[in-house]
Amino acid sequence: MRSGLRLLLLSALVVLVSACASNKQEEVLPEKTYYENAREAMDSGNFNEAEENLDALETYYPFGRYAEQAQLDLIYARYQNLDLEGARNAADRFLRLNPQSDHADYALYMRGLASYNLDLGLAARYFPIDVAARDPGEQLQSFRDFSELLNRYPESPYVADARQRMIAVRNRMAELEIHAARYYIKRQAYIAANNRARYVVENYPSSPVTEEAIIIMAETFRFLELKKGARDAIALLRSNFPNSEAFNEEGEFDVDLLEGENRSLTNVVTFGLMGDE
């Protein structure tokens, strides 16, 4: 009997303590307090605490005087906390709730910036990663966001940086194509390598890897015995890169990217099903 009574009292005590703890957790602070706490936390670099206060501010005062600024601050706090997906979602939410805001350009810029860095992840911040070898994924989304920023807010202070990042995205896309072309050369898939290189020349003519793309075109055309294609590629290279190392001292195209390959043209064209037996 006594054991049962003790158990009952203990259970009641646990429930009472839990209720007190729950009430303490649910204590709601004034709107201004949440906002000031968040600002102080951000100023000191404590973005975790800033997020907590901003989330509480949005939860308890969604239409308060600090609501719009809190949503903007939350984008920044999440970005600084390396929560890139969260920053992008916060930017999306701000743009949905405040489409006519004077700060919509900032939200759009931050959404693009989050996508711009999302593919790299945390590892790229601390370890060397070949960006060109990675799937571009969100890079294209960031390009679209930055393009929208330029079109809708051409006078925005974020336009200059967005434009430079768009150029960087295009260069990354070109590098990705060249990375694939090099891979196909190693695999002796010269038609595929030629297609990748030609895509760079046609779509990213001002990228840093355009010279290499033209050289790959010329060399693979030559190997495939497509003489006109090879001549046109060499002429294009001479016109745009007259000092290219692909030309020897006599000014002749002198490159052998396929050195050491012993497969016949028939073997290459038929993907190894014929030739070189």
Summary of the structure (lengths in Angstrom):
residues: 277
radius of gyration: 29.6
end to end distance: 93.6
largest distance: 108.3
contacts: 812
relative contact order: 0.05
helix: 69%
strand: 1%
